């Protein structure tokens, strides 16, 4: 489930993130894994995951820092308020939340700069040139070493 109203919102979010500002209206993708696996939550309860884009790793220091727990919670509150616009009462229904910033994703999961795709791709790295020319069939020059994951074709 996505919570955007227009392409302009997405463009504005990208612009803010490029300036080191966590997007005012980030792209939010909600998944509800407990709707497919009832063992994840007690009866009549659900697990919801919010994947948020345009929360830059390098935040302008004049704006704040992901190392500041209040800054991180404020951003999460803003994300929840956007979900509330589409799903009234969502925030009040949440019993527990675990907020992971790009800094957390790097320190906990080892994702460089918190990027779940390992890095950003340029046009010359798309399709059969992903991750780079000559390596699209998962093989590398090292015998027996193969590339796999979101950074390799088809990604």
N, C-alpha and C positions, 0 to 999 in steps of 0.2 A: 504494500500500500504506500503510495506517495502522497505528499502533502504540499504540492505546489499549485499555484493558480495560473501561472503563465511562464513563458520562456523568459520574459523580462526579469522575473524574480530570480531565475537561475543565473542569468547573465549578471545581475547585480550581486548575487552571492559570490560568483567567481571573481568579479572585480574587487569586492571587499577583501576576499581572501588573498588576492595578489598584492594588496596593500598591507597585509599583515593584520587584518581585522577579521575576527570570527564573524561570519556572515550574520547580518541582522535577521534574514529569513533563509537559513540554510536548506539545502536539499535534504529531506528526511525520508528514509525508507523504513517502513515498519514490517517486520515479519513476526509471526505468531507460531513458533515451533510447537507449542503445546497443543495446537489445533490438530496436529498430525501425530503427536506422541503424548498420550494422556499420562504417561509416567513422569512427565516433567513438572507437573503441578497437581495439587489436590483437586478433587471434584469441584466444579464451578469456579475454579481459579485458572489463570493463564500466565504463561511466560511470554513477554513481548520484548523484542529486540528492536532498537532504533539505531540504524546506521545513518550517520550524519556526514554530509560532505560540505566542504568549504569552511572547515575549521582549520586554519593554517597552523603548521608546526611552529613556524617562526612568527610569533605574534609581536607586533610593534610594542616595544616596552612602555610606550606612553599609554597604551590601551590596557595592558595587563600581562599575565604570565600563566601558562598552564600549571606551573609549579605552585601557584596560589590556589588552595582548595576552594576559597570563596569565589574566585574568578571562574573556576571550572563549574561549580554548582550554579552560579548565575547563568552561565551559558546553557547548562542543562535545563534550568527553569525556563529559559527563553524557548528552547526546543519543545518542552512540554506544553508551553502556552500555545504554540503553533498547532500542535496535535489537538489541544483542547478546542481550537476553532472548528475543527472538522469532527471531533469526537467529544462533545461536551461532557465534562466530568471525568475525563481520562486521568488527569493529574490526581484527583481525589481518590481514584480507584487503585492507585499504585501503593502497594504495601512495602516495597523495598526497591531501591535502584542502585545500580553499580555504574558509575560514570567513568568512562575511560577516555582521556584526552589523547591527542596524538603523542604527547610526551609519555603517557602511560603505555600506549601501544608499543612504543619503542623500548621502554625500560622493562616491561613485563613480557612482551612477546618477541622482542628483538626485531620489530618491523622498522626499517630505516626511516626516520622522521615520521613514524606512525602511518606510513603509507601501506595499505593492505595489498597494493599491486606491486610492491617492491620499489617502484620508482614511477616517474611519469614517462610515457612513451612519446616520441616525436613521430612525425609522419613517415620518416624513412624506416621506422621499426614496426610498422603495422603489417597485418596479414602474414604472408610467407616470409617477411623479413623480420619477424618477431622471434627472439629479442634483438637479433642482428643478422645481417646477411650471412648465409652459410650455416646457420644454426637452427633452422626452422624444423628440422626433423628430429629434434631432441638430442642429437649426437654432438659431442664436443671433440676437440683434438685429443683428449685424454681417453685412452681405450677403456671402455666400460663405464664412463661417466656420462650421464644423460641429464638434460634439463627438463624439469617439469614444474608445474604450478602456474599461478596466475600471470607470471612474467614471461612464460613461454607460449608459443602458438599451440592451440588456438586460444589459450588464456581464458 
